[in-house]
Amino acid sequence: MTKIDIISGFLGAGKTTFIKKLLEEAISGEQVVLIENEFGQIGIDGGFLRDAGIEIREMNSGCICCSLVGDFGKSLEEVLTKYKPDRVIIEPSGVGKLSDVMKAVRDVASTVDVTLNSAVTIVDASKCRMYMKNFGEFFNNQIENAGTIVLSRTDVTDGAKVQKSVDMIREHNQSAAIVTTPCTQLTGNQLLEIIEKPDTMAEDLMREVKEHHEHHHHDHEHGEGCGCGEHEHHHHDHEHGEGCGCGEHEHHHHDHEHGEGCGCHDHDHHHADEVFSSWGLENAGACDRKKLEEILDELANGNAYGDVLRAKGMVPSENPEEWYYFDLVPDEFEIRTGKPDYTGKVCVIGARLREDALNQAFGRS
């Protein structure tokens, strides 16, 4: 089956740069066809395979570049039949509607063995507001239908303006992955993984917490309580096959110190969705290690941010080439260093989370 990736974006947003990076660093070993569509028609000039309105030329990494005219579906079928590519990348007109291109691909998929693999929109971070205001219908359509949105020029755009662009995009698309890290700091393989695999960090953490909650609820129903009478969320111990040791009152001492129980004794009587909530932040800014350690120590051992059960994230460090990745459960956390990720991101799962404090801690008031 041939994968079809659509890379949309207004003229000058950086589509060509993004596609070139994919071709050179991520999919150079694949047989790839690049289809370009220009403003005002489905394609530009005819040429090779003139009856189908297809012009063919060789590009870097052995990629075949096509420009289609006339019947898009028929032309695409011709290309697929003749070249049998592993992947087709479609670069639509800068002012074309992404939804129209996606529909055309789905229509072809009803008769040809292809799948719409991804829909990406490239957005110039410095012009998002202007384009949204002046070209609302077309620009917003590209935002609303994308599975991944790549902000270009974030390295030369004011951070507050980048954040404003992220906020405006989120008003039109709640689920797309938004890439805010400059593409020069990411590999082609990273970019390919971003557009092909949805970000499920928040869902994964919430599922983990819910499963732990349901496990303890089941134990308590059968008289197998953890021994502390009320504290249930020590899944870091259970994951390693160790009892929670609550009889020694080592866990959740932060609650006792402040005279606030975590309310776990109520958890058995409520569905997990009624007890736990999640807080997330994307485009998180750079953070030095000392500050991050202080924040995580409070998350793990204090209650300034609420009753935190699980936290995970990745944030830029003082060195733009190195990021901090952290993983946290009650009473303990781990920080490791790694290469830049597509955006700084933090997710916290817990009960009675104090979102204002979390926003302030990670640099967003």
N, C-alpha and C positions, 0 to 999 in steps of 0.2 A: 504494500500500500504506500502511495506517495504522500508525504507530509506537505501541507501547504501552510506557509507562514506569511501573514500580511503585515508589512511594516509601513504604517501610515504616518502622516505628520505634515504640517504646513511647509511650504517652500522655505528652505534655509534652516529648518529645525535641526538637521543633522542626520537625516535618514541614510544618506550615502555612506557617511562615516561609520554609522552603526552596522550597516549591512557589510561593508568591507571588513570590519573587525570580525564579524561572524564567519565570513568566507575564508579569511586568512588564518584564523586561530581556532575555530570550532568545527567547521564542517568541510575543511579542505579535502578530506578523503571521500566525500560524497559526490555523487553526480547531481549537480544543482542547476536548475533553470531559474533565472531571474527575469521576471516579467515587469516591464515598466509601462505605466499608463500615464499619459499626459493630460493636461487640462483640456476640456472641451470634447473629448471623445474617449472611447475605450482604449485607444492606442494612438500611435503616431503613424509613420509611413509604413507602407507595405514593403516587401523585399523578398527574402527567401521564403519559400512556401507562400507565394503571392496570393494564391487562391484563398488561403486561410487568413491572409493579412498579417503574416508573421515575418518579422525581420530578425535574423539571428546573427550574433557576433560573439566571439570568444572574449572572455574577461579573465581577470586574475584567478588563479587557483583552478583553472579549467572550467569555470562557471560559464554556462551558456546564457546569454542575455537576449531576451525577446521583447519586442514591442508589438502589441496586438491591436488590430483594427477590426471593425465589423462585429460579428457575433462573438462575444467573449467566450461563451461556453464552447462553441464549435472550435474556436481558435485554441483554447486550452486543451481540448481533447486531442487536437492535431499534435500539439507539442508533446503531450503525455504519451501518445501512441508512437511518435517517431523517436523520442529520446529516452523514454522510460526512466525518468529521473528518480532519485531517492527523495529529493526535496524540491519544492517550487517556492521561491520567494516572490511575492507580489508587492511591488512598490507603487501604490496608487497615486493618482494626481493629488497634489498638495491640498486642493480644495474639494476633493471628492468625499463623499460620505462613506465612512468605513462600513456602515451597515449594508450599503448597496453592494460593496465588494464581497462582504461575507455571505450575503444572500446568493450572489452569483456563484461563489465557490460551493455553497451547499447544494445549489441546483445541479452543478456538474457532478457532485458527489453522489447524486441519485442514480447516475448512469455510469460513472467511472470510478475506479478503485482509488479514491483519494480521501484524505481526512483533513479538516481544518485544524491544524495543529496549534496555531497561536494567532492572536491579533494584537499587534503592538502599535502604540502611538508614541512618536517622539515629540516632545514639547520643549520649546526654548523657554527656559525658566525666567528669562528676562522679559519675555513678551506674552506670557500666559494671560495676564489680566487684560492686556490690550486686545489680543485676539479673541478672548472670550466676549469682550464688549462689542467689538466691531464685526466679528464673523460668527456670532453665537450659534446659529443653526448648524453650520458645517463644522466649526471647531468643537462644539459640544458633542456632536455626533461621534467624532473621533475619540473623544474622552470617554463617553458613556459606553461605548461598545468594546473598548480595549480590555484585554486581560492583563496586560502589562503596560505601564506608562513610564517612559524614560525621559527624565528631565535632563536636557543638555545645557551646557554652559553654566552649570552650578559652581564651577571653580572660579568663574569670573563675575558671578552675580552675588549681590549682597545677601547674606544669610537670611535676613528678615523677609526679603523678597522671595527667596526660595520657599520659605515656610508658608508665605501667603499663597504661593502657587499651589503648594501641596493642599492647603486648606480649601482653596477654590476647586481643585480637582476632586477632592473628597465629597464636595457638595453634589457632584454629578456621578461619581463612581465610588462606591463604598468598598468594593472588593478587590479591585486591581492592585497588583504589586506596583509600587511607585519607586523607581530607581532614582535616588538623589546623589549617589556617589558618582563623581566624574568617571566616564567610561574609560578614560586613560588609566584609571587605577584598578579596573576590573579586567579580567581575562575574557576572551571570547567564549570559553567554556562556561564561565560564570554567567555571562549574559544569556547563553543558550539555556542553561539550567533554570534561570529566572523565568524565561518566557515559556518554558515547557512544563515547569512544575509549580503549582500554586503554593503560596506561602500558607502553611497550616500551623505555625508555631502556637498561636493563641488557642486554636481548637485542640491541638494536641495536649497543651498544658491543662486546659479545662477538663478534657476527657480523663486525663491522669488523676486529677483531683477528685472528680466525680466517682471514678472507679474505686479510689481509695475510700471515699466516703461511704459508698454502697457496701464495700467489703466490711467496714467496721459496723455498719448498720446491721448487716447479716450476722456478724459475730455476736453483737449485743443481743440480738433476738434469741440466740441460742446459748446465752449465758457465758459467752467467751469474750468478755470485755477486756480492754487492754490493761486493766488493773488500776487505772488512775481515776476512774469514775466519770471523767468528763473530757479528757483530751484525746482527740482522735487523729490529728493530722501530723503523724511522725513518719510519713511514708518513706523517708530516706533510710530509716532503720529497716523497715520491712522489705525494702527493695534489696537489702543486703542480707536478708534472712535473720535479722536480729530483732528481738522483742523491743518494744518501745521504751521499756525501763521506767515507765511513768511512776512506778512506786517510789523511785528515788527522787522524783520531782526535779529531774534535770531539765526536762523539756518545758518550754513555754514559761520559763521563769520570768520572762519579761511581763507576762500577764499578771503574775502574782505580785511582782514588785510594784506594779502600778494599780493593783487592786481591781483589775478588770479581767474577768474570765473571758475566754474567747467565745463563750456561748456554745461550746461544742456539745454540751449536754442537751441542747435543743436540736442538734443536727439530726438526731435519730428520729425526730418527729416531723421532719420536713424533707421534701424532695431537694436534691442537691441544687437544682436551679433556683430554689428559694433562698438558699444559704450563701452560695458563692457567686462572686461577680469577677469580672476581669477588667483591667485597665491596660491600655496600650498607648505607646507613643512611637511615631515614626519620624524619621529625619532628626533623630536625637543628635545633639551636637557633641563635639569633642569633650573628653573628660580625662583629667589626670588620674593616675592610679590611686593616689592617696585619697582623693575625694570619692572615687568610686568605692574604695574599700570602706570608707566611713558610711556611705549610703547603704551598701549591702550589709554591713554589720548591723545597722539599725533595722533594716528589712528583716534580717534573720533573727535578731535577738531583742528587738524593741517593739514598741507599738505605735510609734509616731506616724506610721503609714497605714495603720489598721492591722488586722490579723492576717498576715501574709502566709500563705501555704506553699506558694511556688512562684518563682520568678526566673526569667531568662532574658538574655538580650545580647546585643552587640553594639558597641559604641566606638567611634574613632578615638584614638589615643592622642597624646601630644605630637606623635610622629604620624603624619598622614599615610605613611606606607604600612602602619601597624595598627591593628584594632584590638580592643579588649572584648573577649567573649566571656559571659558569666552565666553560672547556673546556681540556683539557690533553693534551699528547702529550709524549714525552721531549724535554727541553731547552727547552720553551716552553709558556706558558699564556696565556690571555686571560680577563680579568674584565670583565663589563659589568653595568650596572644595569638593572633593570626592575621591573615591577609584581609584587606578591606572587603566588606560585604556591600550589597547593593544599596542599603540605606541603614542609618543608625536606627536601631529598633529595640524597644523594651516592652515586655509583657509581664504583668503581675496578676496572679490569681489569689483571691482570699475572701474574707468576710469583712464588711464594714470598712472597705478601703477608703482612704482619705486622698481623693484624687488631686485636690489642690496641692497638698504636700508632695505628692508624687510628681506632679508637673513641675513644681519648683525644684525638686531635688535633681531632676534630669534636665533642667535648663529651659523649661517652658512654663511661664507663669500664666 
